[in-house]
């Protein structure tokens, strides 16, 4: 895709969102079916087969299903990768090939309830980019800065914009919508 094609695709949205900021707000949804006997969840994806989420082997899982924490890292790679591609296109930064690795550090004592002082969740996440490009260092620095700034998943995980998460149980007969 060329920078002009990208701008052409995004222009109507940008104009609408500028003139009607409320139209830019949306809710993304994911839904899964519990498989209690297996300690797993079947997650229907929007674009493909069902994903099965289960316990990580370091938390007692047998490795049959994908750990949801690993899925979060995969979502982060997907989001930052698409964002980097769009930013590189808009900046006309040539990338011939690239790889992104996400590494997340966590202490399973927290999630297993062994030590209440140990945080549950990732203590650190590192994104490592391997890019084949002829871009200079200044372009690459700007590319990385903008990719991080505009990545929805990265920003949602960051301390400054961390979303508030709430849990509620539906009453019998009540629907999600």
C-alpha positions as CSV (number, residue, x, y, z in Angstrom):
1,X,0.0,0.0,0.0
2,X,1.3,3.5,-0.8
3,X,1.1,6.4,1.6
4,X,-1.5,8.0,-0.7
5,X,-3.7,4.9,-0.6
6,X,-3.4,4.7,3.2
7,X,-4.4,8.4,3.5
8,X,-7.2,7.8,1.1
9,X,-8.6,5.0,3.2
10,X,-8.3,6.8,6.4
11,X,-9.4,10.3,5.3
12,X,-13.2,9.8,5.5
13,X,-12.8,8.4,9.0
14,X,-10.6,11.2,10.2
15,X,-12.9,13.8,8.8
16,X,-16.0,12.2,10.4
17,X,-14.3,11.8,13.7
18,X,-13.1,15.4,13.7
19,X,-16.6,16.7,12.9
20,X,-18.4,14.3,15.1
21,X,-16.1,13.1,17.9
22,X,-18.8,10.8,19.4
23,X,-18.8,8.7,16.2
24,X,-15.2,7.7,16.9
25,X,-16.2,5.8,20.0
26,X,-16.8,2.1,19.7
27,X,-16.8,-1.0,21.8
28,X,-14.9,-4.1,20.8
29,X,-16.1,-7.4,22.2
30,X,-14.7,-10.9,22.6
31,X,-16.8,-13.9,23.8
32,X,-15.8,-17.3,25.1
33,X,-17.6,-20.4,26.3
34,X,-16.4,-21.9,29.6
35,X,-15.1,-25.5,29.7
36,X,-15.0,-25.9,33.4
37,X,-14.0,-29.6,33.5
38,X,-11.0,-28.9,31.3
39,X,-10.1,-25.5,33.0
40,X,-10.3,-24.0,29.5
41,X,-12.3,-21.4,27.5
42,X,-13.3,-21.7,23.9
43,X,-12.9,-18.2,22.3
44,X,-14.6,-17.6,19.0
45,X,-12.5,-15.3,16.9
46,X,-13.9,-12.8,14.4
47,X,-11.8,-14.1,11.6
48,X,-11.0,-17.7,12.1
49,X,-11.4,-20.9,14.1
50,X,-12.0,-21.1,17.8
51,X,-9.1,-20.5,20.0
52,X,-8.8,-22.6,23.1
53,X,-7.4,-20.9,26.2
54,X,-6.2,-22.9,29.2
55,X,-3.7,-23.0,32.0
56,X,-0.1,-22.3,31.3
57,X,2.2,-25.3,32.0
58,X,3.8,-23.2,34.9
59,X,0.4,-23.0,36.5
60,X,-0.6,-26.6,36.1
61,X,-1.7,-26.8,32.5
62,X,-0.5,-29.5,30.2
63,X,0.2,-27.3,27.2
64,X,-2.8,-28.4,25.3
65,X,-4.3,-25.0,25.1
66,X,-2.9,-21.5,24.7
67,X,-2.3,-19.5,27.8
68,X,-4.3,-16.2,27.8
69,X,-1.3,-14.3,28.9
70,X,0.5,-15.6,25.8
71,X,-2.6,-14.5,23.8
72,X,-2.2,-11.0,25.2
73,X,1.4,-10.9,24.0
74,X,0.2,-12.1,20.6
75,X,-2.4,-9.4,20.5
76,X,0.3,-6.9,21.4
77,X,2.5,-8.1,18.5
78,X,-0.5,-8.0,16.2
79,X,-1.4,-4.5,17.2
80,X,2.1,-3.0,17.2
81,X,2.9,-4.8,13.9
82,X,-0.1,-3.4,12.1
83,X,0.5,0.0,13.6
84,X,4.2,0.0,12.6
85,X,3.2,-1.0,9.1
86,X,0.7,1.9,8.8
87,X,3.2,4.4,10.3
88,X,6.0,3.1,8.0
89,X,3.7,3.5,5.0
90,X,2.6,7.0,6.0
91,X,6.2,8.0,6.6
92,X,7.4,6.2,3.4
93,X,9.9,4.2,5.4
94,X,10.8,1.1,3.4
95,X,10.7,-2.2,5.3
96,X,11.5,-5.2,3.3
97,X,11.1,-7.7,6.1
98,X,10.6,-7.7,9.9
99,X,10.0,-9.7,13.0
100,X,8.6,-8.6,16.4
101,X,9.1,-10.6,19.5
102,X,7.2,-9.9,22.7
103,X,8.7,-11.1,26.0
104,X,6.7,-10.8,29.2
105,X,8.0,-11.5,32.7
106,X,5.7,-12.7,35.4
107,X,5.9,-14.5,38.7
108,X,3.5,-17.4,38.9
109,X,3.4,-17.2,42.7
110,X,1.0,-14.2,42.2
111,X,-1.5,-15.9,40.0
112,X,-1.4,-19.2,42.0
113,X,-2.1,-17.3,45.2
114,X,1.1,-18.4,46.9
115,X,2.3,-15.0,47.9
116,X,-0.2,-12.1,48.2
117,X,2.7,-9.6,47.9
118,X,3.6,-10.9,44.5
119,X,1.8,-9.0,41.7
120,X,-0.5,-11.0,39.4
121,X,0.3,-10.3,35.8
122,X,3.2,-9.1,33.8
123,X,5.8,-7.1,35.7
124,X,7.6,-6.2,32.4
125,X,7.0,-6.6,28.7
126,X,9.6,-6.1,26.1
127,X,9.0,-5.6,22.4
128,X,12.0,-6.5,20.2
129,X,11.9,-5.4,16.5
130,X,14.1,-6.8,13.8
131,X,13.7,-4.7,10.7
132,X,15.3,-5.0,7.3
133,X,15.3,-1.5,6.0
134,X,17.4,1.2,4.3
135,X,15.9,3.9,6.6
136,X,18.3,6.0,8.6
137,X,18.5,6.1,12.4
138,X,16.4,9.2,12.8
139,X,13.6,7.7,10.7
140,X,13.7,4.5,12.7
141,X,13.6,6.3,16.0
142,X,10.5,8.3,14.8
143,X,9.0,5.1,13.5
144,X,9.4,3.3,16.8
145,X,8.1,6.3,18.8
146,X,5.0,6.7,16.7
147,X,4.3,2.9,16.6
148,X,4.3,2.8,20.3
149,X,2.2,6.0,20.7
150,X,-0.5,4.7,18.3
151,X,-0.7,1.1,19.3
152,X,-4.0,0.5,21.1
153,X,-2.9,-2.6,23.0
154,X,0.5,-1.1,24.1
155,X,-1.2,2.1,25.3
156,X,-3.9,0.1,27.1
157,X,-1.3,-1.8,29.0
158,X,0.7,1.3,29.8
159,X,0.5,2.9,33.3
160,X,-0.7,6.3,32.0
161,X,-3.8,5.0,30.2
162,X,-4.5,1.7,31.8
163,X,-8.2,1.0,31.5
164,X,-10.4,0.3,34.4
165,X,-11.6,-3.3,34.3
166,X,-14.8,-4.3,36.0
167,X,-16.5,-7.7,36.4
168,X,-20.2,-8.3,36.8
169,X,-22.3,-11.4,36.7
170,X,-25.5,-11.5,34.7
171,X,-28.7,-12.4,36.5
172,X,-30.7,-15.3,35.1
173,X,-32.5,-14.2,32.0
174,X,-30.4,-11.0,31.5
175,X,-28.5,-10.7,28.3
176,X,-25.1,-9.1,27.5
177,X,-26.6,-6.5,25.2
